[in-house]
Amino acid sequence: MKNRKTHDRKSSTFDSFIAARGAATERLVMSAARTVDAYKYRNITEYCKTLAKIIGQLREAEAQSTASPFHSGKCKNFSHVTLLRNESYRQIVEQAFNVSRSNSMTDDVIEEDLEVLKAINAGLVAQVTLLKAKIISLDSCQEDGGSRGGIGEYEEGGAIIDELNQKLFLILKLFQLLRLNTIKAVRIIEVPTDAHEAGLHGVLGLIATSTELDQLELILDSLPTELRKQLNAILRSAEFQRS
């Protein structure tokens, strides 16, 4: 009976030691996973190899303390296979791996979208400049009394303006939809500060100044009524789907 009690006491002590060691290892796995960005790794195995090296170093450092469950004996190298096979460790690693890669991919998409926004903004400015030049040319023709071709040139000029309106409609639609879909990545600063100029800003910096945004509104207002209605309907539909 006495031997049985002694055996039970030793078993209980050993179980507590194993549980403490496992909990401490889980903590080290979480610490290592927070340190390493998984996006640069091709697969979870490569990711685990790096984590295993860090965990081994952390465990060896903690083993210097007498209060650590790793203190007894020499710390062996921590294997990446353990991370893959142990259910608790793998769950921690997989969650960190998936979240890290998802965040990095989202950032890449946002950056690409913002670059498109900048390109669209530049395209709008170019189209407006071209439209102004065409209008000036038509006004000059009118002042000359139609001596440069009369009705034919006005009809050609009207067709050019219609074409430019269609191009402006397309660019405005793309700009507004991209802005709507990257709403969490962009913001409008109305009052300038020492750090930021007034205008539309994204994660990479200034996209459009406040003056350019005002020009954008004027361009939108100058669209033919039918095109403006179409654009508003498209944006309302996009906002409804987003909500």
C-alpha positions in Angstrom: 0.0 0.0 0.0 2.9 2.3 0.9 4.6 1.6 -2.4 1.4 2.4 -4.3 1.1 5.8 -2.7 4.7 6.6 -3.5 4.2 5.6 -7.1 1.0 7.7 -7.4 2.8 10.7 -6.0 5.7 10.4 -8.4 3.3 9.9 -11.3 1.3 13.0 -10.3 4.5 15.1 -10.1 5.7 13.9 -13.5 2.3 14.6 -15.1 2.4 18.2 -13.7 6.0 18.6 -15.1 4.9 17.4 -18.5 1.9 19.7 -18.5 4.0 22.7 -17.5 6.6 21.9 -20.1 3.9 21.6 -22.8 2.2 24.9 -21.8 5.6 26.7 -21.8 6.4 25.3 -25.3 3.0 26.5 -26.6 3.9 30.0 -25.3 7.2 29.9 -27.1 5.5 28.7 -30.3 3.1 31.7 -30.1 6.0 34.1 -29.4 8.0 32.8 -32.4 4.9 32.9 -34.7 4.3 36.5 -33.8 8.0 37.3 -34.7 8.2 35.7 -38.1 6.3 37.0 -41.2 5.0 34.0 -43.0 4.5 35.7 -46.3 8.0 35.2 -47.5 7.8 31.4 -47.1 6.6 29.2 -49.9 4.9 26.7 -47.6 4.2 25.9 -44.0 7.1 23.4 -43.7 9.7 26.1 -44.6 7.9 28.4 -42.1 8.1 25.8 -39.4 11.9 25.3 -39.9 12.5 28.9 -39.1 10.1 28.8 -36.1 11.8 25.7 -34.8 15.2 27.5 -34.7 13.7 30.4 -32.8 11.8 28.2 -30.4 15.0 26.3 -29.7 16.9 29.5 -28.9 14.1 30.8 -26.6 13.9 27.5 -24.8 17.6 27.4 -24.2 17.5 30.9 -22.8 14.6 30.1 -20.5 16.5 26.9 -19.3 18.9 29.2 -17.4 16.2 29.9 -14.9 15.7 27.3 -12.1 11.9 28.1 -12.2 11.7 27.0 -15.9 10.3 23.6 -16.8 13.2 23.5 -19.3 15.9 23.8 -16.6 16.5 20.1 -15.9 18.9 18.6 -18.3 20.3 19.9 -21.6 17.9 21.3 -24.1 17.7 19.4 -27.3 17.2 21.0 -30.7 13.6 21.7 -31.3 12.4 19.9 -34.5 10.1 21.5 -37.1 8.5 18.1 -37.4 7.2 18.5 -33.9 5.4 21.7 -34.9 3.8 19.9 -37.8 2.7 16.7 -35.9 1.7 18.1 -32.5 -2.0 19.1 -32.8 -1.8 22.1 -30.5 1.4 23.5 -32.0 0.2 23.0 -35.6 -3.0 24.8 -34.9 -1.1 27.9 -33.6 1.3 27.8 -36.5 -1.4 27.4 -39.2 -3.4 30.2 -37.8 -0.4 32.6 -37.8 0.7 31.4 -41.2 -2.7 32.0 -42.8 -3.3 35.3 -41.2 0.1 36.7 -42.0 -0.1 35.6 -45.7 -3.7 37.0 -46.0 -2.7 40.4 -44.6 0.2 40.6 -46.9 -1.8 39.7 -49.9 -4.5 42.3 -48.9 -1.8 45.0 -48.6 -0.5 44.2 -52.1 -4.0 44.4 -53.5 -4.6 47.8 -51.8 -1.3 49.1 -53.1 -2.1 48.0 -56.6 -5.6 49.6 -56.4 -4.1 52.9 -55.1 -1.7 52.9 -58.0 -4.6 52.5 -60.3 -6.4 55.4 -58.6 -3.4 57.6 -59.2 -3.2 56.6 -62.8 -6.9 57.3 -63.3 -6.5 60.7 -61.7 -3.7 61.5 -64.1 -5.8 60.3 -66.9 -8.7 62.6 -65.9 -6.4 65.6 -65.9 -5.1 64.7 -69.4 -8.7 64.2 -70.7 -9.8 67.6 -69.3 -6.9 69.4 -70.8 -7.7 67.8 -74.2 -11.3 68.7 -73.9 -10.5 72.3 -73.1 -8.2 72.5 -76.1 -11.0 71.2 -78.4 -13.5 73.7 -77.0 -11.1 76.5 -77.5 -10.6 75.3 -81.1 -14.4 75.3 -81.7 -14.8 78.7 -80.2 -12.0 80.0 -82.4 -13.8 78.5 -85.5 -17.0 80.1 -84.5 -15.4 83.5 -84.2 -14.0 83.2 -87.7 -17.5 82.8 -89.0 -17.1 79.2 -90.1 -14.4 80.0 -92.6 -12.5 76.8 -91.7 -15.1 74.4 -92.8 -18.4 75.6 -91.3 -21.0 73.0 -90.4 -18.8 70.0 -91.1 -16.2 71.0 -88.6 -18.8 71.7 -86.0 -20.3 68.2 -86.5 -16.8 66.7 -86.2 -16.2 68.8 -83.1 -19.5 67.6 -81.6 -18.5 64.0 -82.2 -15.2 64.6 -80.5 -16.9 66.0 -77.4 -19.3 63.1 -77.3 -16.3 60.7 -77.4 -14.5 62.6 -74.7 -17.6 62.6 -72.5 -17.7 58.8 -72.9 -14.1 58.5 -71.9 -14.6 60.8 -68.9 -17.6 58.7 -67.9 -15.5 55.5 -68.0 -12.6 57.0 -66.0 -14.9 58.6 -63.5 -16.7 55.3 -63.0 -13.4 53.4 -62.5 -12.2 56.1 -60.1 -15.4 56.1 -58.0 -15.7 52.3 -57.9 -12.1 51.8 -56.9 -12.4 54.4 -54.2 -15.5 52.7 -52.9 -13.8 49.3 -52.8 -10.7 50.6 -51.1 -12.6 52.8 -48.6 -10.6 51.4 -45.6 -7.3 52.3 -47.3 -8.1 55.9 -48.3 -9.2 59.0 -46.4 -9.9 62.6 -47.2 -8.0 65.2 -45.1 -9.9 68.5 -45.4 -7.7 70.6 -43.2 -3.9 70.4 -44.0 -1.4 69.7 -41.2 2.3 69.7 -40.9 2.4 66.1 -41.9 -0.3 65.9 -44.5 -1.5 68.1 -47.4 -5.3 68.5 -47.8 -6.7 65.9 -50.2 -7.2 62.2 -50.8 -4.6 60.1 -49.0 -3.8 56.3 -49.1 -1.3 54.0 -47.5 1.4 55.2 -50.0 0.7 58.9 -49.6 -1.2 61.6 -51.5 -3.5 60.4 -54.3 -5.2 63.7 -55.2 -5.0 67.2 -53.9 -8.1 69.0 -52.7 -7.9 71.2 -55.8 -7.9 68.0 -58.0 -10.8 66.6 -56.0 -12.8 69.9 -56.6 -11.9 69.6 -60.3 -13.2 66.0 -60.2 -16.6 67.2 -58.9 -16.7 69.9 -61.6 -16.0 67.2 -64.3 -18.7 65.0 -62.8 -21.2 67.9 -62.9 -20.2 68.7 -66.5 -21.1 65.3 -67.8 -24.3 65.1 -69.9 -27.4 64.4 -67.7 -27.9 60.9 -69.0 -24.3 59.8 -68.3 -24.5 61.4 -64.9 -27.6 59.4 -64.1 -26.0 56.2 -65.3 -22.9 56.8 -63.1 -25.0 57.6 -60.0 -27.1 54.4 -60.6 -23.9 52.3 -60.8 -22.5 53.8 -57.6 -25.7 53.3 -55.7 -25.8 49.6 -56.8 -22.2 49.1 -55.7 -22.8 50.7 -52.3 -25.9 48.5 -51.9 -23.9 45.4 -52.6 -21.1 46.5 -50.3 -23.6 47.0 -47.4 
